[in-house]
Every structure is written in structure tokens, then in C-alpha cells.
Amino acid sequence: MRFQIKQFSKLSLSELYQILQLRSEVFVVEQDCVYQDIDFKDQKALHILGFKNDRIIAYTRIFKPDDYFENASIGRVVVKENERKFGYGHELMKVSIEAIKSKYHQDKITISAQLYLKKFYESHGFTQIGEIYLEDGIPHIRMDKN
């Protein structure tokens, strides 16, 4: 897999379409969750695109401090369902964490993680902060990495 990091204004129409399709496929259809994915935060984010055979199959968006949380943050972590068995999610997180360090010069990162992915994020150095809460009807936890 190859990764690219792009500002919103540098995304091609095809890339934006693929990103929105992937996020909808996983977060709306697969997880059976009706929510407003297009939230006008994409314009502030840097977008991490994971390509396989010229198709986006993995994606995150990252934010500098105070654009989403008080710390830098990673959101919309997604890998196409039939590609998850290859460990691309771990590669995606490593690239996203490194991008925050190199682009924003930050080590402290906050995420709003789906509860069932707690162990996945712990494997990348995140720890749970606070109690479980519902976001769009799905149990989430705040997790920080220092």
C-alpha cells in the first residue's frame, strides 16, 4: 500500500468521491448508523489516503491542536472491509501518528474511538480517558496518546 497526505484543497474530485464512498460504505452501511458524515471539518484536516492498485482502501483525517480536540487528533479511521485482514489499519495508524509529528510537531494525540476498537488503539499507544459515551448511537471512548 502507498500513502499520500493531502490538504482538502489538493484532493482531486475522484479522490474526494472515493473517500466519501468509503466512509459511507463503512460508517453508514456496514455499521448501520445514520449520521451526518459530511461535517465541514474536512476542510481543516489533512487527509491520509491509503492506495492499493490506485484505489483508496484506507483513510484517516488528522487535525492540528484545537481544530477538533485540544490536542492533535486522528479521525474517520477506515479500511475497506475486505482489506482489513492484511494489517492495513496498523499501517494507516502509524502513518497518521507520524504525520501528526512531522506536520504539526505534536506528540499528544486525542481520538474518539469506537469501544470495540479499544485494543487496536491501545496497540498504538493510546489509553482510555474517561467513561464510555454514545456518539451517533455507537459506544465510544476518548483515548489519548502522550
Summary of the structure (lengths in Angstrom):
residues: 146
radius of gyration: 14.3
end to end distance: 27.4
largest distance: 40.3
contacts: 434
relative contact order: 0.15
helix: 36%
strand: 36%
